Amino acid sequence: MKLFRRRFKGFYAFILFICFTSIAPAQIGHERSYHAQLYEILNHGDAIRIESRINDMKDIPSKDTMAYIGALRMKLAGILGSPLQKLSTFKEGKKSLEKAISMDSINAEYRFLRLIIQENAPGILAYNHNLEEDKMYIIQKFPKLNEFLKSEIRKYASTSKVLTLANLNE
């Protein structure tokens, strides 16, 4: 009986190992795909795609979701027609992103999202106070970031006036 239990435990451990090693890459791939879609929408999304992504994420309570929805709302504000609608949507997005940053101020991705928005926000909104701070933080943390985020930062830096490829290579 003891021999059977040992073999069963070994078999069970083997099955768990197989499950975790086959599921983990799929989850990582899904997460990267999800992030890739998010950044694609942030860079080139129209109002319908942005609103659709926001609606998809609304019921997922997390700091990440709060930051992503905030950035997407601020991007959406630039596309909307009415000045009043633009301003209220921008403020709503700003509140979400800033709350996520206050909850996790060491998250370089949130700082990167804020840098993107602040660099591209119209001056009249006066939402540009953290550009230098976020730039320096991203440069400092860049070597330790995951490859996907590094790639997105490099893409952005290739056209940015605030965060340049030269900054990242120093």
C-alpha positions as CSV (number, residue, x, y, z in Angstrom):
1,M,0.0,0.0,0.0
2,K,2.9,2.4,0.8
3,L,4.5,1.7,-2.5
4,F,1.2,2.4,-4.3
5,R,0.9,5.8,-2.4
6,R,4.4,6.8,-3.3
7,R,3.9,5.9,-6.9
8,F,0.5,7.7,-6.9
9,K,2.1,10.8,-5.4
10,G,4.8,10.7,-7.9
11,F,2.3,10.3,-10.8
12,Y,0.2,13.1,-9.3
13,A,3.2,15.4,-9.1
14,F,4.1,14.6,-12.6
15,I,0.6,15.4,-13.9
16,L,0.6,18.7,-12.0
17,F,4.0,19.5,-13.5
18,I,2.8,18.8,-17.0
19,C,-0.4,20.9,-16.5
20,F,1.5,23.9,-15.1
21,T,4.2,23.9,-17.7
22,S,1.7,23.6,-20.5
23,I,-0.8,26.2,-19.1
24,A,1.7,28.8,-18.0
25,P,3.1,29.6,-21.5
26,A,-0.5,29.8,-22.8
27,Q,-1.4,32.3,-20.1
28,I,1.7,34.3,-20.7
29,G,1.0,34.3,-24.4
30,H,-2.6,35.4,-23.8
31,E,-1.4,38.2,-21.5
32,R,1.1,39.4,-24.0
33,S,-1.5,39.3,-26.7
34,Y,-3.9,41.2,-24.5
35,H,-1.2,43.8,-23.8
36,A,-0.3,44.1,-27.4
37,Q,-3.9,44.8,-28.3
38,L,-4.1,47.4,-25.6
39,Y,-1.1,49.3,-26.9
40,E,-2.3,48.9,-30.5
41,I,-5.6,50.5,-29.5
42,L,-3.8,53.2,-27.5
43,N,-1.6,54.0,-30.5
44,H,-4.1,53.6,-33.4
45,G,-7.5,53.1,-32.0
46,D,-10.7,54.7,-33.0
47,A,-13.5,55.6,-30.6
48,I,-15.4,52.3,-31.2
49,R,-12.3,50.1,-30.5
50,I,-11.4,52.2,-27.4
51,E,-14.9,52.1,-26.0
52,S,-15.1,48.3,-26.7
53,R,-11.8,47.7,-24.8
54,I,-13.0,49.8,-21.9
55,N,-16.2,47.9,-21.7
56,D,-14.4,44.6,-21.8
57,M,-12.2,45.6,-18.8
58,K,-14.8,47.4,-16.6
59,D,-15.7,44.3,-14.6
60,I,-12.1,43.3,-13.9
61,P,-11.2,45.1,-10.6
62,S,-7.4,45.6,-10.5
63,K,-4.8,48.4,-10.4
64,D,-3.8,47.4,-14.0
65,T,-7.3,47.7,-15.2
66,M,-7.7,51.1,-13.5
67,A,-4.5,52.3,-15.2
68,Y,-5.4,50.9,-18.6
69,I,-9.0,52.3,-18.5
70,G,-7.7,55.6,-17.4
71,A,-5.2,55.9,-20.3
72,L,-7.8,54.6,-22.8
73,R,-10.3,57.2,-21.6
74,M,-7.8,60.0,-21.9
75,K,-7.0,58.8,-25.5
76,L,-10.8,58.6,-26.2
77,A,-11.2,62.2,-25.1
78,G,-9.0,63.4,-27.9
79,I,-11.3,61.7,-30.4
80,L,-14.6,62.8,-29.1
81,G,-16.5,65.7,-30.7
82,S,-17.9,67.9,-28.0
83,P,-15.4,70.0,-25.9
84,L,-17.5,69.3,-22.8
85,Q,-17.5,65.6,-23.5
86,K,-13.8,65.7,-24.2
87,L,-13.0,67.4,-20.9
88,S,-15.2,65.2,-18.7
89,T,-13.9,62.0,-20.3
90,F,-10.3,63.2,-19.9
91,K,-10.8,64.1,-16.3
92,E,-12.4,60.7,-15.6
93,G,-9.5,58.9,-17.2
94,K,-6.9,61.1,-15.4
95,K,-8.6,60.2,-12.1
96,S,-8.3,56.5,-12.8
97,L,-4.7,56.6,-14.0
98,E,-3.6,58.8,-11.1
99,K,-5.4,56.6,-8.6
100,A,-3.6,53.5,-10.0
101,I,-0.3,55.3,-9.8
102,S,-0.9,56.4,-6.2
103,M,-1.7,52.7,-5.3
104,D,1.4,51.4,-7.0
105,S,3.9,54.3,-7.5
106,I,6.7,52.0,-8.4
107,N,4.9,50.5,-11.4
108,A,7.0,51.6,-14.4
109,E,4.2,50.7,-16.9
110,Y,1.7,53.1,-15.2
111,R,4.4,55.8,-15.3
112,F,4.9,55.0,-19.0
113,L,1.2,55.3,-19.7
114,R,1.1,58.7,-17.9
115,L,4.2,59.9,-19.8
116,I,2.5,59.0,-23.2
117,I,-0.7,60.9,-22.2
118,Q,1.1,63.9,-20.7
119,E,3.4,64.3,-23.7
120,N,0.4,64.3,-26.1
121,A,-2.2,66.1,-24.0
122,P,-3.1,69.6,-25.2
123,G,-1.4,72.3,-23.2
124,I,-4.7,73.8,-22.1
125,L,-5.3,70.8,-19.9
126,A,-2.1,71.5,-18.0
127,Y,-1.5,67.8,-17.5
128,N,2.2,67.7,-17.9
129,H,3.7,68.0,-14.4
130,N,5.2,64.5,-14.2
131,L,7.0,64.3,-17.6
132,E,10.5,64.6,-16.3
133,E,9.9,62.5,-13.2
134,D,8.3,59.7,-15.2
135,K,11.0,59.8,-17.9
136,M,13.7,59.5,-15.3
137,Y,11.9,56.6,-13.5
138,I,11.3,54.7,-16.8
139,I,15.0,55.1,-17.7
140,Q,16.1,53.9,-14.3
141,K,13.8,50.8,-14.4
142,F,14.1,50.1,-18.1
143,P,16.8,47.3,-17.8
144,K,14.6,45.3,-15.4
145,L,11.4,45.5,-17.4
146,N,9.9,42.6,-19.3
147,E,10.8,42.4,-23.0
148,F,7.3,43.3,-24.2
149,L,7.2,46.5,-22.2
150,K,10.7,47.4,-23.3
151,S,9.6,46.9,-26.9
152,E,6.6,49.2,-26.4
153,I,8.8,51.8,-24.7
154,R,11.4,51.6,-27.6
155,K,8.6,52.1,-30.2
156,Y,7.3,55.1,-28.4
157,A,10.8,56.5,-27.8
158,S,11.5,56.4,-31.5
159,T,9.0,59.2,-32.0
160,S,8.9,60.9,-28.6
161,K,10.5,64.3,-27.9
162,V,10.6,63.6,-24.1
163,L,11.8,60.0,-23.9
164,T,14.3,59.1,-26.7
165,L,16.1,56.0,-27.7
166,A,19.4,57.7,-26.7
167,N,17.9,58.0,-23.1
168,L,17.3,54.3,-23.0
169,N,20.7,53.3,-24.3
170,E,22.6,55.4,-21.7
